[in-house]
Structures are given as structure tokens and as C-alpha cells.
Amino acid sequence: MTGDFDPCLNLVWQFDGIKDDSAPGETFATKYGVTEMSYGDGLRYGWVKNAFQHATVDDCKAILWHMCWLSSNCEALPKGVDLMVFNDTMLTGGGHALGLLGRIVGATDTGPGLFVLAQQMKPDTLIDKIADGDEEYFKTLRNASLYLKGWTRREEFMKQHAHAMMNA
């Protein structure tokens, strides 16, 4: 695992937590930010070997590497922007994360051109626009009344750290 994955994961884990839990009102279990369903995909693809109930931090890290970091091509993004897209992928899925990024940079699809356009945009502007886009999206979700304050707090935290990463 390369690039900014570890620092980004450590920031995301401050919210998703290195623990076993499930959100209030949800019926699925999570470990270290990985749902049981996603963990099952990790088993099928051979990224992990342990059963979900015996999942380790490293097992969950491997799944997040494949399902969120690699699938959203975070390595191809500027520092800080990679954190925003990774966090967004964990919260809303890769389709939303890359779709939002594409709308911001003016890409017509989520292929290689998207990442070229993202590299051409000022990272600080891109970070702010991703945060703004996410916050607007969160307001439209069915369970926003329960989670909006927490999602917004997380988004602001990530934005602040993304700017710091960009400037490091």
C-alpha cells in the first residue's frame, strides 16, 4: 500500500472507528469501517482469509485499500484531494464520489480524463468544492435528520486535514 493511503485511513478511522459497531437504526455490523457485506466481497476476491467475526485491522485495511482507495483511483489525485475522495467513497460509495468529482472538474465520465482534469485544477479549490458538494448531498439523504451534524463535522474535519496535507 502506497502513497497517502495510511495517513488518509488514519484520519477516516477517527470517525469510522477502529472498533466493532453498527449505526443506530442500521441492521448490519461493521468492523473498522467495513460492513459485513463488503467484508464478504473481500473474502470472495481473496483479499482476506479470516471470517468476518475474526476480522483484524489488517483485514479491514486491505478491503478499504481495494474497495475505496484503488477503486476511486486516489493515487492519481493531488495530495489532500485524495483524502476527500477516499472519505467520500467510504461515506457514499465510489459512484457518488467520482460522479461528484467529475461534475466539479467538468469530466464527461469517470475514466482517465477525470483524473487529468482533477490534476489541472487548483487542489485547494477542489477540496472546498468536494466538501460543499458532499454537504449539499448529505442534506438530501433519508436519514439526514439523524446524521447530518455528524456528517458535516466529519466533512469539515476532512477538509481541514486535506488542506494541511496539500500544503505539507
Residue frames as qw, qx, qy, qz and C-alpha x, y, z in Angstrom:
[[0.000, 0.890, 0.455, 0.000, 0.00, 0.00, 0.00],
 [0.510, 0.087, 0.069, 0.853, 1.48, 3.25, -1.13],
 [0.009, 0.574, 0.241, 0.782, 1.03, 6.98, -1.29],
 [0.213, -0.331, 0.339, -0.854, -1.16, 8.72, 1.23],
 [0.646, -0.295, -0.626, -0.323, -3.37, 5.72, 1.97],
 [0.549, -0.263, -0.657, 0.445, -2.17, 5.18, 5.56],
 [0.071, -0.100, -0.300, 0.946, -2.46, 8.83, 6.66],
 [0.442, -0.146, -0.318, -0.826, -5.85, 9.12, 4.95],
 [0.640, -0.275, -0.707, -0.122, -7.08, 5.89, 6.53],
 [0.385, -0.203, -0.607, 0.664, -5.97, 7.05, 9.97],
 [0.165, 0.014, 0.084, -0.983, -7.99, 10.25, 9.54],
 [0.591, -0.167, -0.493, -0.616, -11.07, 8.38, 8.33],
 [0.597, -0.216, -0.755, 0.164, -10.77, 5.89, 11.18],
 [0.052, -0.002, -0.470, 0.881, -11.14, 8.76, 13.63],
 [0.540, 0.030, 0.024, -0.841, -14.78, 8.76, 12.54],
 [0.801, 0.035, -0.482, -0.352, -15.47, 5.21, 11.39],
 [0.605, -0.586, 0.433, -0.321, -13.55, 3.98, 14.38],
 [0.395, 0.331, -0.856, 0.030, -11.25, 1.08, 14.89],
 [0.378, -0.054, 0.730, -0.567, -13.98, -0.93, 16.57],
 [0.043, -0.311, -0.912, -0.266, -16.93, -3.21, 16.02],
 [0.213, 0.356, 0.409, -0.813, -20.18, -1.35, 15.74],
 [0.155, 0.485, 0.710, 0.487, -23.26, -0.57, 13.74],
 [0.076, -0.186, 0.008, -0.980, -25.05, 2.73, 13.37],
 [0.330, 0.255, 0.651, -0.635, -28.31, 3.30, 15.25],
 [0.648, 0.483, 0.178, -0.562, -31.21, 2.03, 13.18],
 [0.482, 0.524, -0.636, -0.298, -28.94, 0.00, 10.89],
 [0.945, -0.149, 0.165, -0.239, -29.10, -3.77, 10.74],
 [0.857, 0.374, -0.257, 0.244, -25.60, -4.54, 9.51],
 [0.701, -0.620, 0.072, 0.345, -22.45, -4.95, 11.55],
 [0.469, 0.819, -0.242, 0.226, -19.25, -3.08, 10.80],
 [0.791, -0.446, 0.060, 0.415, -15.64, -3.58, 11.81],
 [0.441, -0.395, 0.267, 0.760, -13.06, -0.87, 11.33],
 [0.273, 0.535, -0.141, -0.787, -15.32, 0.92, 8.84],
 [0.239, 0.149, -0.837, -0.469, -16.06, -2.21, 6.79],
 [0.753, -0.055, 0.139, -0.641, -19.57, -3.62, 6.59],
 [0.658, -0.118, 0.741, -0.060, -20.15, -7.35, 6.82],
 [0.754, 0.590, 0.274, -0.096, -21.37, -7.32, 3.21],
 [0.347, 0.860, -0.375, -0.007, -18.21, -5.60, 1.95],
 [0.383, -0.542, 0.746, -0.061, -16.13, -7.98, 4.02],
 [0.805, 0.194, 0.553, -0.088, -17.84, -10.86, 2.22],
 [0.629, 0.774, -0.069, -0.017, -16.74, -9.35, -1.07],
 [0.032, -0.795, 0.603, -0.061, -13.19, -9.21, 0.30],
 [0.655, -0.210, 0.722, -0.076, -13.37, -12.93, 1.08],
 [0.796, 0.494, 0.345, -0.061, -14.67, -13.74, -2.42],
 [0.475, 0.849, -0.218, 0.073, -11.90, -11.71, -4.08],
 [0.888, -0.011, -0.248, 0.387, -9.24, -13.26, -1.84],
 [0.129, 0.746, -0.245, 0.606, -8.15, -10.01, -0.19],
 [0.398, -0.492, 0.565, -0.530, -8.73, -11.54, 3.25],
 [0.452, 0.075, -0.887, -0.062, -8.87, -15.05, 4.68],
 [0.009, 0.100, 0.780, -0.617, -10.48, -14.66, 8.12],
 [0.116, -0.641, -0.735, -0.188, -14.23, -14.86, 8.69],
 [0.069, -0.733, -0.112, -0.667, -15.89, -11.52, 9.48],
 [0.672, -0.719, -0.113, -0.140, -16.23, -12.30, 13.19],
 [0.796, -0.376, 0.100, 0.463, -12.42, -12.76, 13.31],
 [0.476, 0.776, 0.082, 0.405, -11.53, -9.78, 11.13],
 [0.599, -0.385, -0.106, 0.694, -8.33, -7.97, 12.04],
 [0.031, 0.833, -0.029, -0.552, -7.35, -4.36, 11.48],
 [0.157, -0.396, 0.680, 0.596, -5.14, -5.54, 8.61],
 [0.281, 0.375, 0.860, 0.202, -8.03, -7.46, 7.02],
 [0.161, 0.851, 0.447, -0.223, -10.24, -4.38, 7.06],
 [0.111, -0.732, 0.302, 0.600, -7.39, -2.19, 5.88],
 [0.273, -0.084, 0.807, 0.517, -6.92, -4.50, 2.87],
 [0.233, 0.624, 0.741, 0.089, -10.61, -4.25, 1.98],
 [0.036, 0.907, 0.180, -0.379, -10.62, -0.46, 2.27],
 [0.251, -0.497, 0.542, 0.630, -7.46, -0.31, 0.14],
 [0.220, 0.143, 0.842, 0.471, -9.14, -2.28, -2.65],
 [0.081, 0.660, 0.742, 0.085, -12.77, -1.16, -2.39],
 [0.054, -0.938, -0.251, 0.234, -12.27, 2.53, -1.65],
 [0.268, -0.722, 0.341, 0.540, -8.71, 3.70, -2.35],
 [0.308, -0.137, 0.754, 0.564, -7.92, 1.75, -5.52],
 [0.280, 0.568, 0.757, 0.160, -11.46, 1.71, -6.92],
 [0.086, 0.954, 0.239, -0.157, -11.58, 5.52, -6.74],
 [0.702, 0.451, 0.003, 0.551, -8.03, 5.82, -8.10],
 [0.359, -0.924, -0.066, 0.112, -6.96, 8.03, -5.20],
 [0.692, -0.293, 0.272, 0.601, -3.30, 7.57, -6.16],
 [0.418, 0.430, 0.426, 0.678, -3.98, 9.67, -9.28],
 [0.141, -0.908, -0.316, -0.238, -5.23, 12.63, -7.26],
 [0.211, 0.632, -0.357, 0.655, -3.33, 15.53, -5.70],
 [0.335, -0.115, -0.733, 0.581, -2.48, 15.38, -2.01],
 [0.213, 0.182, 0.401, -0.872, -5.48, 16.37, 0.06],
 [0.634, 0.177, -0.274, -0.701, -7.89, 15.73, -2.79],
 [0.495, 0.093, -0.863, -0.050, -7.09, 12.02, -2.35],
 [0.005, -0.104, -0.778, 0.619, -8.31, 12.26, 1.27],
 [0.457, 0.221, 0.161, -0.846, -11.56, 13.96, 0.24],
 [0.663, 0.201, -0.518, -0.502, -12.34, 11.37, -2.45],
 [0.371, 0.064, -0.904, 0.200, -11.35, 8.44, -0.20],
 [0.153, 0.145, 0.639, -0.739, -13.54, 9.74, 2.63],
 [0.560, 0.247, -0.075, -0.787, -16.37, 10.38, 0.18],
 [0.569, 0.161, -0.756, -0.280, -16.04, 6.86, -1.22],
 [0.194, -0.051, -0.892, 0.405, -16.29, 5.41, 2.28],
 [0.260, 0.247, 0.470, -0.806, -19.33, 7.52, 3.13],
 [0.581, 0.469, 0.121, -0.654, -21.30, 7.48, -0.10],
 [0.839, 0.230, 0.476, 0.128, -19.68, 4.95, -2.42],
 [0.448, -0.220, 0.462, 0.733, -17.35, 5.27, -5.37],
 [0.255, 0.580, 0.630, 0.450, -20.10, 6.10, -7.85],
 [0.134, -0.951, -0.277, 0.024, -21.13, 9.20, -5.94],
 [0.497, -0.669, 0.186, 0.520, -17.55, 10.21, -5.08],
 [0.430, -0.059, 0.553, 0.711, -16.28, 10.01, -8.66],
 [0.163, 0.710, 0.597, 0.336, -19.50, 11.45, -10.06],
 [0.227, -0.934, -0.164, 0.219, -19.17, 14.49, -7.81],
 [0.471, -0.494, 0.370, 0.631, -15.50, 14.89, -8.72],
 [0.394, 0.283, 0.650, 0.585, -16.42, 14.62, -12.40],
 [0.048, 0.873, 0.461, 0.150, -19.12, 17.29, -12.14],
 [0.348, -0.849, 0.022, 0.397, -16.70, 19.62, -10.36],
 [0.386, -0.441, 0.504, 0.634, -13.89, 19.27, -12.91],
 [0.520, 0.568, -0.136, -0.623, -16.17, 19.08, -15.96],
 [0.100, -0.231, 0.933, 0.257, -15.44, 15.47, -16.93],
 [0.660, 0.073, -0.307, -0.682, -17.98, 13.63, -19.06],
 [0.907, -0.128, -0.386, -0.109, -17.20, 10.24, -17.47],
 [0.631, -0.716, 0.296, -0.051, -15.14, 8.68, -14.69],
 [0.916, 0.267, -0.015, 0.299, -12.37, 7.43, -16.96],
 [0.689, -0.110, -0.049, 0.715, -8.73, 8.59, -17.13],
 [0.172, 0.577, 0.186, 0.776, -9.71, 12.06, -18.34],
 [0.507, -0.801, -0.264, -0.178, -11.35, 12.75, -15.00],
 [0.744, -0.514, -0.031, 0.426, -8.01, 12.42, -13.22],
 [0.493, 0.253, 0.187, 0.811, -6.20, 14.57, -15.79],
 [0.122, -0.735, -0.257, -0.616, -8.77, 17.32, -15.24],
 [0.660, -0.725, -0.191, 0.040, -8.50, 16.91, -11.46],
 [0.721, -0.205, 0.024, 0.661, -4.72, 17.35, -11.67],
 [0.305, 0.429, 0.239, 0.816, -5.22, 20.58, -13.64],
 [0.330, -0.808, -0.279, -0.401, -7.50, 22.19, -11.06],
 [0.006, 0.574, -0.527, 0.626, -6.14, 24.01, -8.01],
 [0.449, -0.147, -0.862, 0.183, -6.22, 21.43, -5.18],
 [0.003, 0.176, 0.560, -0.810, -7.48, 23.89, -2.56],
 [0.482, 0.119, -0.147, -0.856, -10.43, 24.84, -4.77],
 [0.600, 0.007, -0.741, -0.302, -11.16, 21.19, -5.50],
 [0.268, -0.116, -0.824, 0.485, -11.07, 20.28, -1.79],
 [0.216, 0.194, 0.357, -0.888, -13.54, 23.04, -0.95],
 [0.562, 0.133, -0.355, -0.735, -15.88, 22.14, -3.82],
 [0.502, -0.054, -0.862, -0.043, -15.91, 18.45, -2.84],
 [0.105, -0.192, -0.721, 0.658, -16.77, 19.38, 0.75],
 [0.361, 0.208, 0.091, -0.905, -19.53, 21.75, -0.40],
 [0.570, 0.092, -0.608, -0.544, -20.93, 19.15, -2.80],
 [0.390, -0.105, -0.894, 0.193, -20.96, 16.48, -0.12],
 [0.057, 0.205, 0.572, -0.792, -22.66, 18.71, 2.42],
 [0.506, 0.173, -0.154, -0.831, -25.42, 19.51, -0.08],
 [0.570, 0.049, -0.771, -0.279, -25.79, 15.81, -0.90],
 [0.198, -0.077, -0.857, 0.470, -26.00, 14.80, 2.76],
 [0.315, 0.148, 0.309, -0.885, -28.99, 17.10, 3.25],
 [0.627, 0.144, -0.385, -0.661, -30.95, 15.09, 0.66],
 [0.345, 0.099, -0.932, 0.043, -30.49, 11.71, 2.35],
 [0.611, -0.465, -0.543, -0.341, -33.37, 9.92, 4.06],
 [0.711, -0.509, -0.394, 0.284, -31.62, 9.71, 7.42],
 [0.323, 0.528, -0.128, 0.775, -30.18, 13.24, 7.36],
 [0.460, -0.738, -0.018, -0.494, -32.17, 14.22, 10.45],
 [0.894, -0.436, -0.024, 0.101, -30.21, 11.63, 12.44],
 [0.830, -0.123, 0.147, 0.523, -26.73, 12.05, 10.99],
 [0.402, 0.831, 0.115, 0.368, -26.36, 15.45, 9.29],
 [0.289, -0.922, 0.242, -0.084, -24.49, 17.15, 12.16],
 [0.754, -0.397, 0.472, 0.227, -22.01, 14.27, 12.38],
 [0.735, 0.423, 0.364, 0.385, -21.53, 14.05, 8.62],
 [0.204, 0.937, 0.015, 0.284, -20.98, 17.80, 8.41],
 [0.490, -0.797, 0.350, 0.038, -18.50, 17.70, 11.30],
 [0.814, -0.090, 0.473, 0.326, -16.64, 14.86, 9.58],
 [0.584, 0.676, 0.265, 0.362, -16.60, 16.74, 6.26],
 [0.040, -0.972, 0.141, -0.181, -15.19, 19.87, 7.89],
 [0.679, -0.570, 0.437, 0.148, -12.55, 17.80, 9.70],
 [0.793, 0.185, 0.442, 0.377, -11.50, 16.13, 6.44],
 [0.381, 0.866, 0.132, 0.296, -11.45, 19.45, 4.60],
 [0.293, -0.913, 0.281, -0.032, -9.18, 20.97, 7.24],
 [0.709, -0.381, 0.542, 0.239, -6.80, 17.99, 7.12],
 [0.723, 0.497, 0.375, 0.298, -6.93, 17.86, 3.30],
 [0.201, 0.957, -0.075, 0.196, -5.73, 21.47, 3.14],
 [0.480, -0.746, 0.458, 0.051, -2.94, 20.66, 5.61],
 [0.814, -0.004, 0.519, 0.261, -1.90, 17.62, 3.52],
 [0.571, 0.751, 0.221, 0.247, -1.93, 19.69, 0.36],
 [0.037, 0.955, -0.214, 0.201, 0.37, 22.27, 1.93],
 [0.756, -0.537, 0.349, 0.131, 2.76, 19.77, 3.54]]
